[in-house]
Amino acid sequence: MESDNPHFQWAMKTNAQGAPEAIAWATIEMRRDLLRFHDSLFIDMRKTVTNNLGWNYFGPTVKDGDMKVRVVAECLCCVEDQDMYAWVLRKLECFEPDYSLKQTRFIFADNLVTEELLHMLGINQTCQLRADSHHCLHEDWPKLFGDRLWYNGGLKEFMYQMMNVCSERQWKDCFVEASSLVSGDHTNFLNLETIYKKPQRYSLSLGNSSLRYSTLNKSFAVLARLIMNNKDMSASVLSTVNRLAAKAQQKQPLEVFFATANAN
């Protein structure tokens, strides 16, 4: 492929004995998407039946302006650990020299990935590690708390609410209500308390407001395109959208921002 397409980039990772441990690659389209939509990276690995070796498949992804998933590189690797994640993410900079990991502000991952990854990459001061809500609600937390408590005990509903609250008070209230379900269960209470102490990782709204406004800006971009394609859209609606977008750029407190939006 490299001979047919000079923009195609690839790299191989080998162990001390020279045996291959991973191979990663990126096309020119992947590199362009990385440059355009690098604000947030989504990382995860999975076993796939499409290769005879049964290696893990890893495709770091981003969301474009239409909130569609774009793969920015691909990798087949023999093990899923933080060293492998770090190796692939470093290769993004090699594949696309105009990209730097310091440009990425958020990395979404499951609970296998910890803040140690940010330190390994040297981006702990410029990037936040965020929980993948799908993994938390459907894989990690059911295993952590047990299926009986999670599905039959009603804990899933409270944890879903915790991830979607808009204030610290609501975050605390959900924790108190969820704690009542694990009373007498010391291990699961500690598990719950660990999650409660990390709102910057597990809440979609709390922590750093930059994530919320990054999402809002993408939503405004989608809405603006819809308006421009609809000639019957009134000028007053377009004016309202522009005004709300300007307030989002000014990082107005989210509660005030939504109150203004609802009023219009």
Buried (B, 14 or more C-beta within 10 A) or exposed (E): EEEEEEEBBBBEBEEEEEEBBBBBBBBBEBBBBBEEBBBBBBBBBEEEEEEEEEBBBBBBBBBEBEEEEBBBBBBBBBEBEBEBBBBBBBBBBEBBEEBEBEBBBBBBBBBBBEEEBBEBBEBBEBBBBBBBBEBBBEEBBBEBBBEEBBEEBBBBEBBBBBBEBBEEEBBBBBBEBBBEBBEEBEEBBEBBEEBBEBBBBBBBBBBEBEBBBBBBBBBBBEBBEEBEEEEEEEEEEBEBBEEBBEBBEEEBEBEEBEEBBEEE
